[in-house]
Amino acid sequence: DYFVVGTDEHKRSLEAFLKEYDCFVPHIAAIPPGAIPEDKLKSKSERRRGSIISASRLSPRKGIDILIKSVIKAHEQNPIINLDIYGSGDDGYTSYLQNIVKDTGADDYIHFKGRCNLEKIYPHYELFASFSLWETFGLSLMEAVGDGLAMVGLDVRYGNRLFIHQDENGYLVDFDIETDFQNKDKLCERTAAAIVKIFEDDNRLKKFHENSYKIAEEYKEHVIESKWMKLVKNISKLNPSNLIS
């Protein structure tokens, strides 16, 4: 009776796709596949100055090479900028990333942290970076705004556009996969400029942190629960016999 997708943009995209191929368009609900705990409080931890965190699988789709090259360029302009990369992945790609860092002498400010529970780690950082080529939702982005981090990422669907609000809690960098993926140097210049800009103004950065906390309110458990309750009630109206007591 229903399709469930993670975001409103995904819902609109699926509806358009089904119509394009003359398919039946079912009821589609947009419900995030995760939630921020109700007892989540604003962090009192001291955020390390100039600190950036990424959290994802280490795979080409996640654009970690773009992130590393961008941070190297940004660090040249602002030496306090540093990056910690959390996650693991393909050994070959991981070695490729590590060699970029080693060959450019960036291993004193770019570190690979491996996989770990990030619940108490996010609050120590100022900026979350997502240079993924696309995100279906982006649970790590949701967790980052829940801990009040400023955000930067490529302007791609769906997760980045959901959690990165331009000039409110960070910056979306223009991206066209056909042209930019063939010329990563120019792309890295734009992403590096966005990173440098975020750390230029401490007051603006603090405002970004506060705005991320506000955005996170839309993903608290009670909000997501209400979306599921609405879905269940709508299904029961369509066909009461389907409702399990």
N, C-alpha and C positions, 0 to 999 in steps of 0.2 A: 504493500500500500504506500510505502514511503521510501525515499532515498534520504540518507543523512550524509551531509558533507561538512567540512570543517569551517568554512567561511562563506559570507554572503557573496563575495566575488566568485568563488568556486560554484556556488549555486547558480548565479547568473550565467556563468560560462557553460555549465552543464545543460541548462535549459536551452541556450542558444545552439549548442552542438546537437542536441536531440532534434530540435526544430529544423536545423539545417538538413538533416538526413530523414526528415519526415517520420520521425519516431514518435511514439506515444510519450508524452511528458508527464511523469507521475508527480505526486506531491513531493517536494524536496524541502527538507529542513536543514538549516545551517546551525550546527551545534558544535562548539569547540570540543576536541577530543581530550581535553584536560582541563584542570581548574587550579586556581590558587587557593590554598587553605585559608579558612576564615580567620584563623589566629595569626596570620602572617602580619608582622609588625614592621614599621620602618626601621631600617638598620641603624644601629648606633656605632657600627664598626668604622674605623678610620679607613677611608679609601686611599689607596696608594696613588700618589700623584702621577698623572700621565699613563695610568695603567689601562690596558686593553685586554679583554678576554674573548676568546672564541671557543665554542663548545659544539663539536659535531664529529661525525665520522671523517676520517682523513681520506677523502676521495675527490677526484677531479671536479665532480658536480658541485662540491662545496666551495670551490674557489679559494682554497687555502693558499695556493701559490700567488694569487692576486693579492690576498691580504698581506702575506709576508713581504712581497715587493713594495706594496703601498706603505707599510710600516717602515721599511728601510728608507724610502724616500721622505716620509714624514719625519723620521728621526734626524735626518740631515738638517732639517729646519728647526726642529725642537728636540733637543737631546734628552728631555725627560720622558719622552714617549717610549713605552715598552709594551711587549706583548707576551701573553701566556696562552699557549694553544693546548686545549684539553680535547682528548679523544684519541682513538686509534683507528687503523684501517689497513689497507693493502700495503704490504712491506715495500713493494717497489715504489709506490707513490710517496710513502713516508720517507724513504731514503732520498728521493728526489727533493722533497721539501727540506729535509735536514741539510742536504748539500747546498741548497740556495743560501741557507742561513750561514753555514760554515764558510762557503766560498766568498761571501761578502763581509765576513768578519762581524756578523750581527749576533753572534751567540752570547754576547754579554747582555743583550736586551731583548732577545727573542728566545723563548724557552718552550720545549715540548714537555707537557705535564702528564701525558697518558690519560687513561680513563680513571675517573673517580666520582664520588658523590659530591655534587657541586652546591648542595643546599646551603652550606655555611661558607662557601667560597665566593659566590657572586658578590656579596656585600663589600668585599675588599677591593673591588675594581670600580673604575669610573665609567668605562665605556665598553659596550658589547658590540662586536663586529660580526656581521653576517654577509659575506660576499658570495653566498650560494647562488647558483644560476636559477634556482627556483626552490620554493618550499611549499609543501602542501598545507602545512599549518605553522610548524615551528615551535615545538614545546620549549626548546631552549630559549627562544626569544621571549615567550610568555614568562618563563622563570626569571629572565633578566629584568624585564619591566617590573615584575613583582618585587624585585629587590632594588628598584629605583635606579637602574643604570641608564645612562645616555645611550643612544642607539645610532649605528651607522650601517648602511648596507646598500646593495644594488636595488634599483627600482624594478623589482620583479615580483610576479605573483607567486604564492598568495601571502605567505607569512610576513615577508618584509613590509609589504604595504599595510598589513594589519597592525603591526606593532611599532613601526617607525613612522611617526607623524612629522612631516616636514616642518622644520623650524620650531616645533613644539618640544620634542624630546630627542631630536637628532636630525640626521640628514639622509635622504635617499639620493643615491648617485645615478644619474641617467645611464641606461644600459641598453644596448641593442645587440642581441646575441650574434647576429650575422656579421656585423662590422667590428664590434669591440672584441669578440673572442679571437678575431684574426689579428688584431692590433692591441695586445694587452698593455703595451708600454703607455699608450695614450690613456687607456682606461685607468691604469695605475696612477697616472698623474692626477686624474680627477679624484680618485678615491683617497689618495694621499692628501690632496688639498682639503677634502672634507674632514679628514682626521685632524689635520693641523688646525683647521678652523674651530673645531670643537674644543680644543685645549687653549685657544687664544684668550678666552674670556671666562674667568672663574665664576662670575655672577651668572652668566648665561648657562654655564655648565650645571650650576646648582639648580637653575630653573628647569633644565632638562631632566635632572634627577627627580624633582618634584612632579613634573608632568608625567613621567613614567609611572610613578606611584598612582597617579590619577587614572591613567589608562588601564592600569592593572585592576582597578575596581570593577571593570566590566567583565572580568574573568574569575571573580570570586566564586566559591563553591555554590552559594545560594543562587547566584545568577544563572549558572549552568544548570543547576537542578531545576529551576523554574522553566527553562527551555525544554528539558526532557519531560517535565510534567505536562506542559502544553502539547507536546507531540503525542504523548500517550492519550490525553483527553481527545485530541483530534482524531486519532485512530479509532478510539472507541465510538465516536460519533458516526464515523464512516461505516463501521461494522462492529456492533456491540458484541457479536459472538466471538470476535477475535481477542477481546479483552480477557486477560487471565486474572482471576480473582486472587 
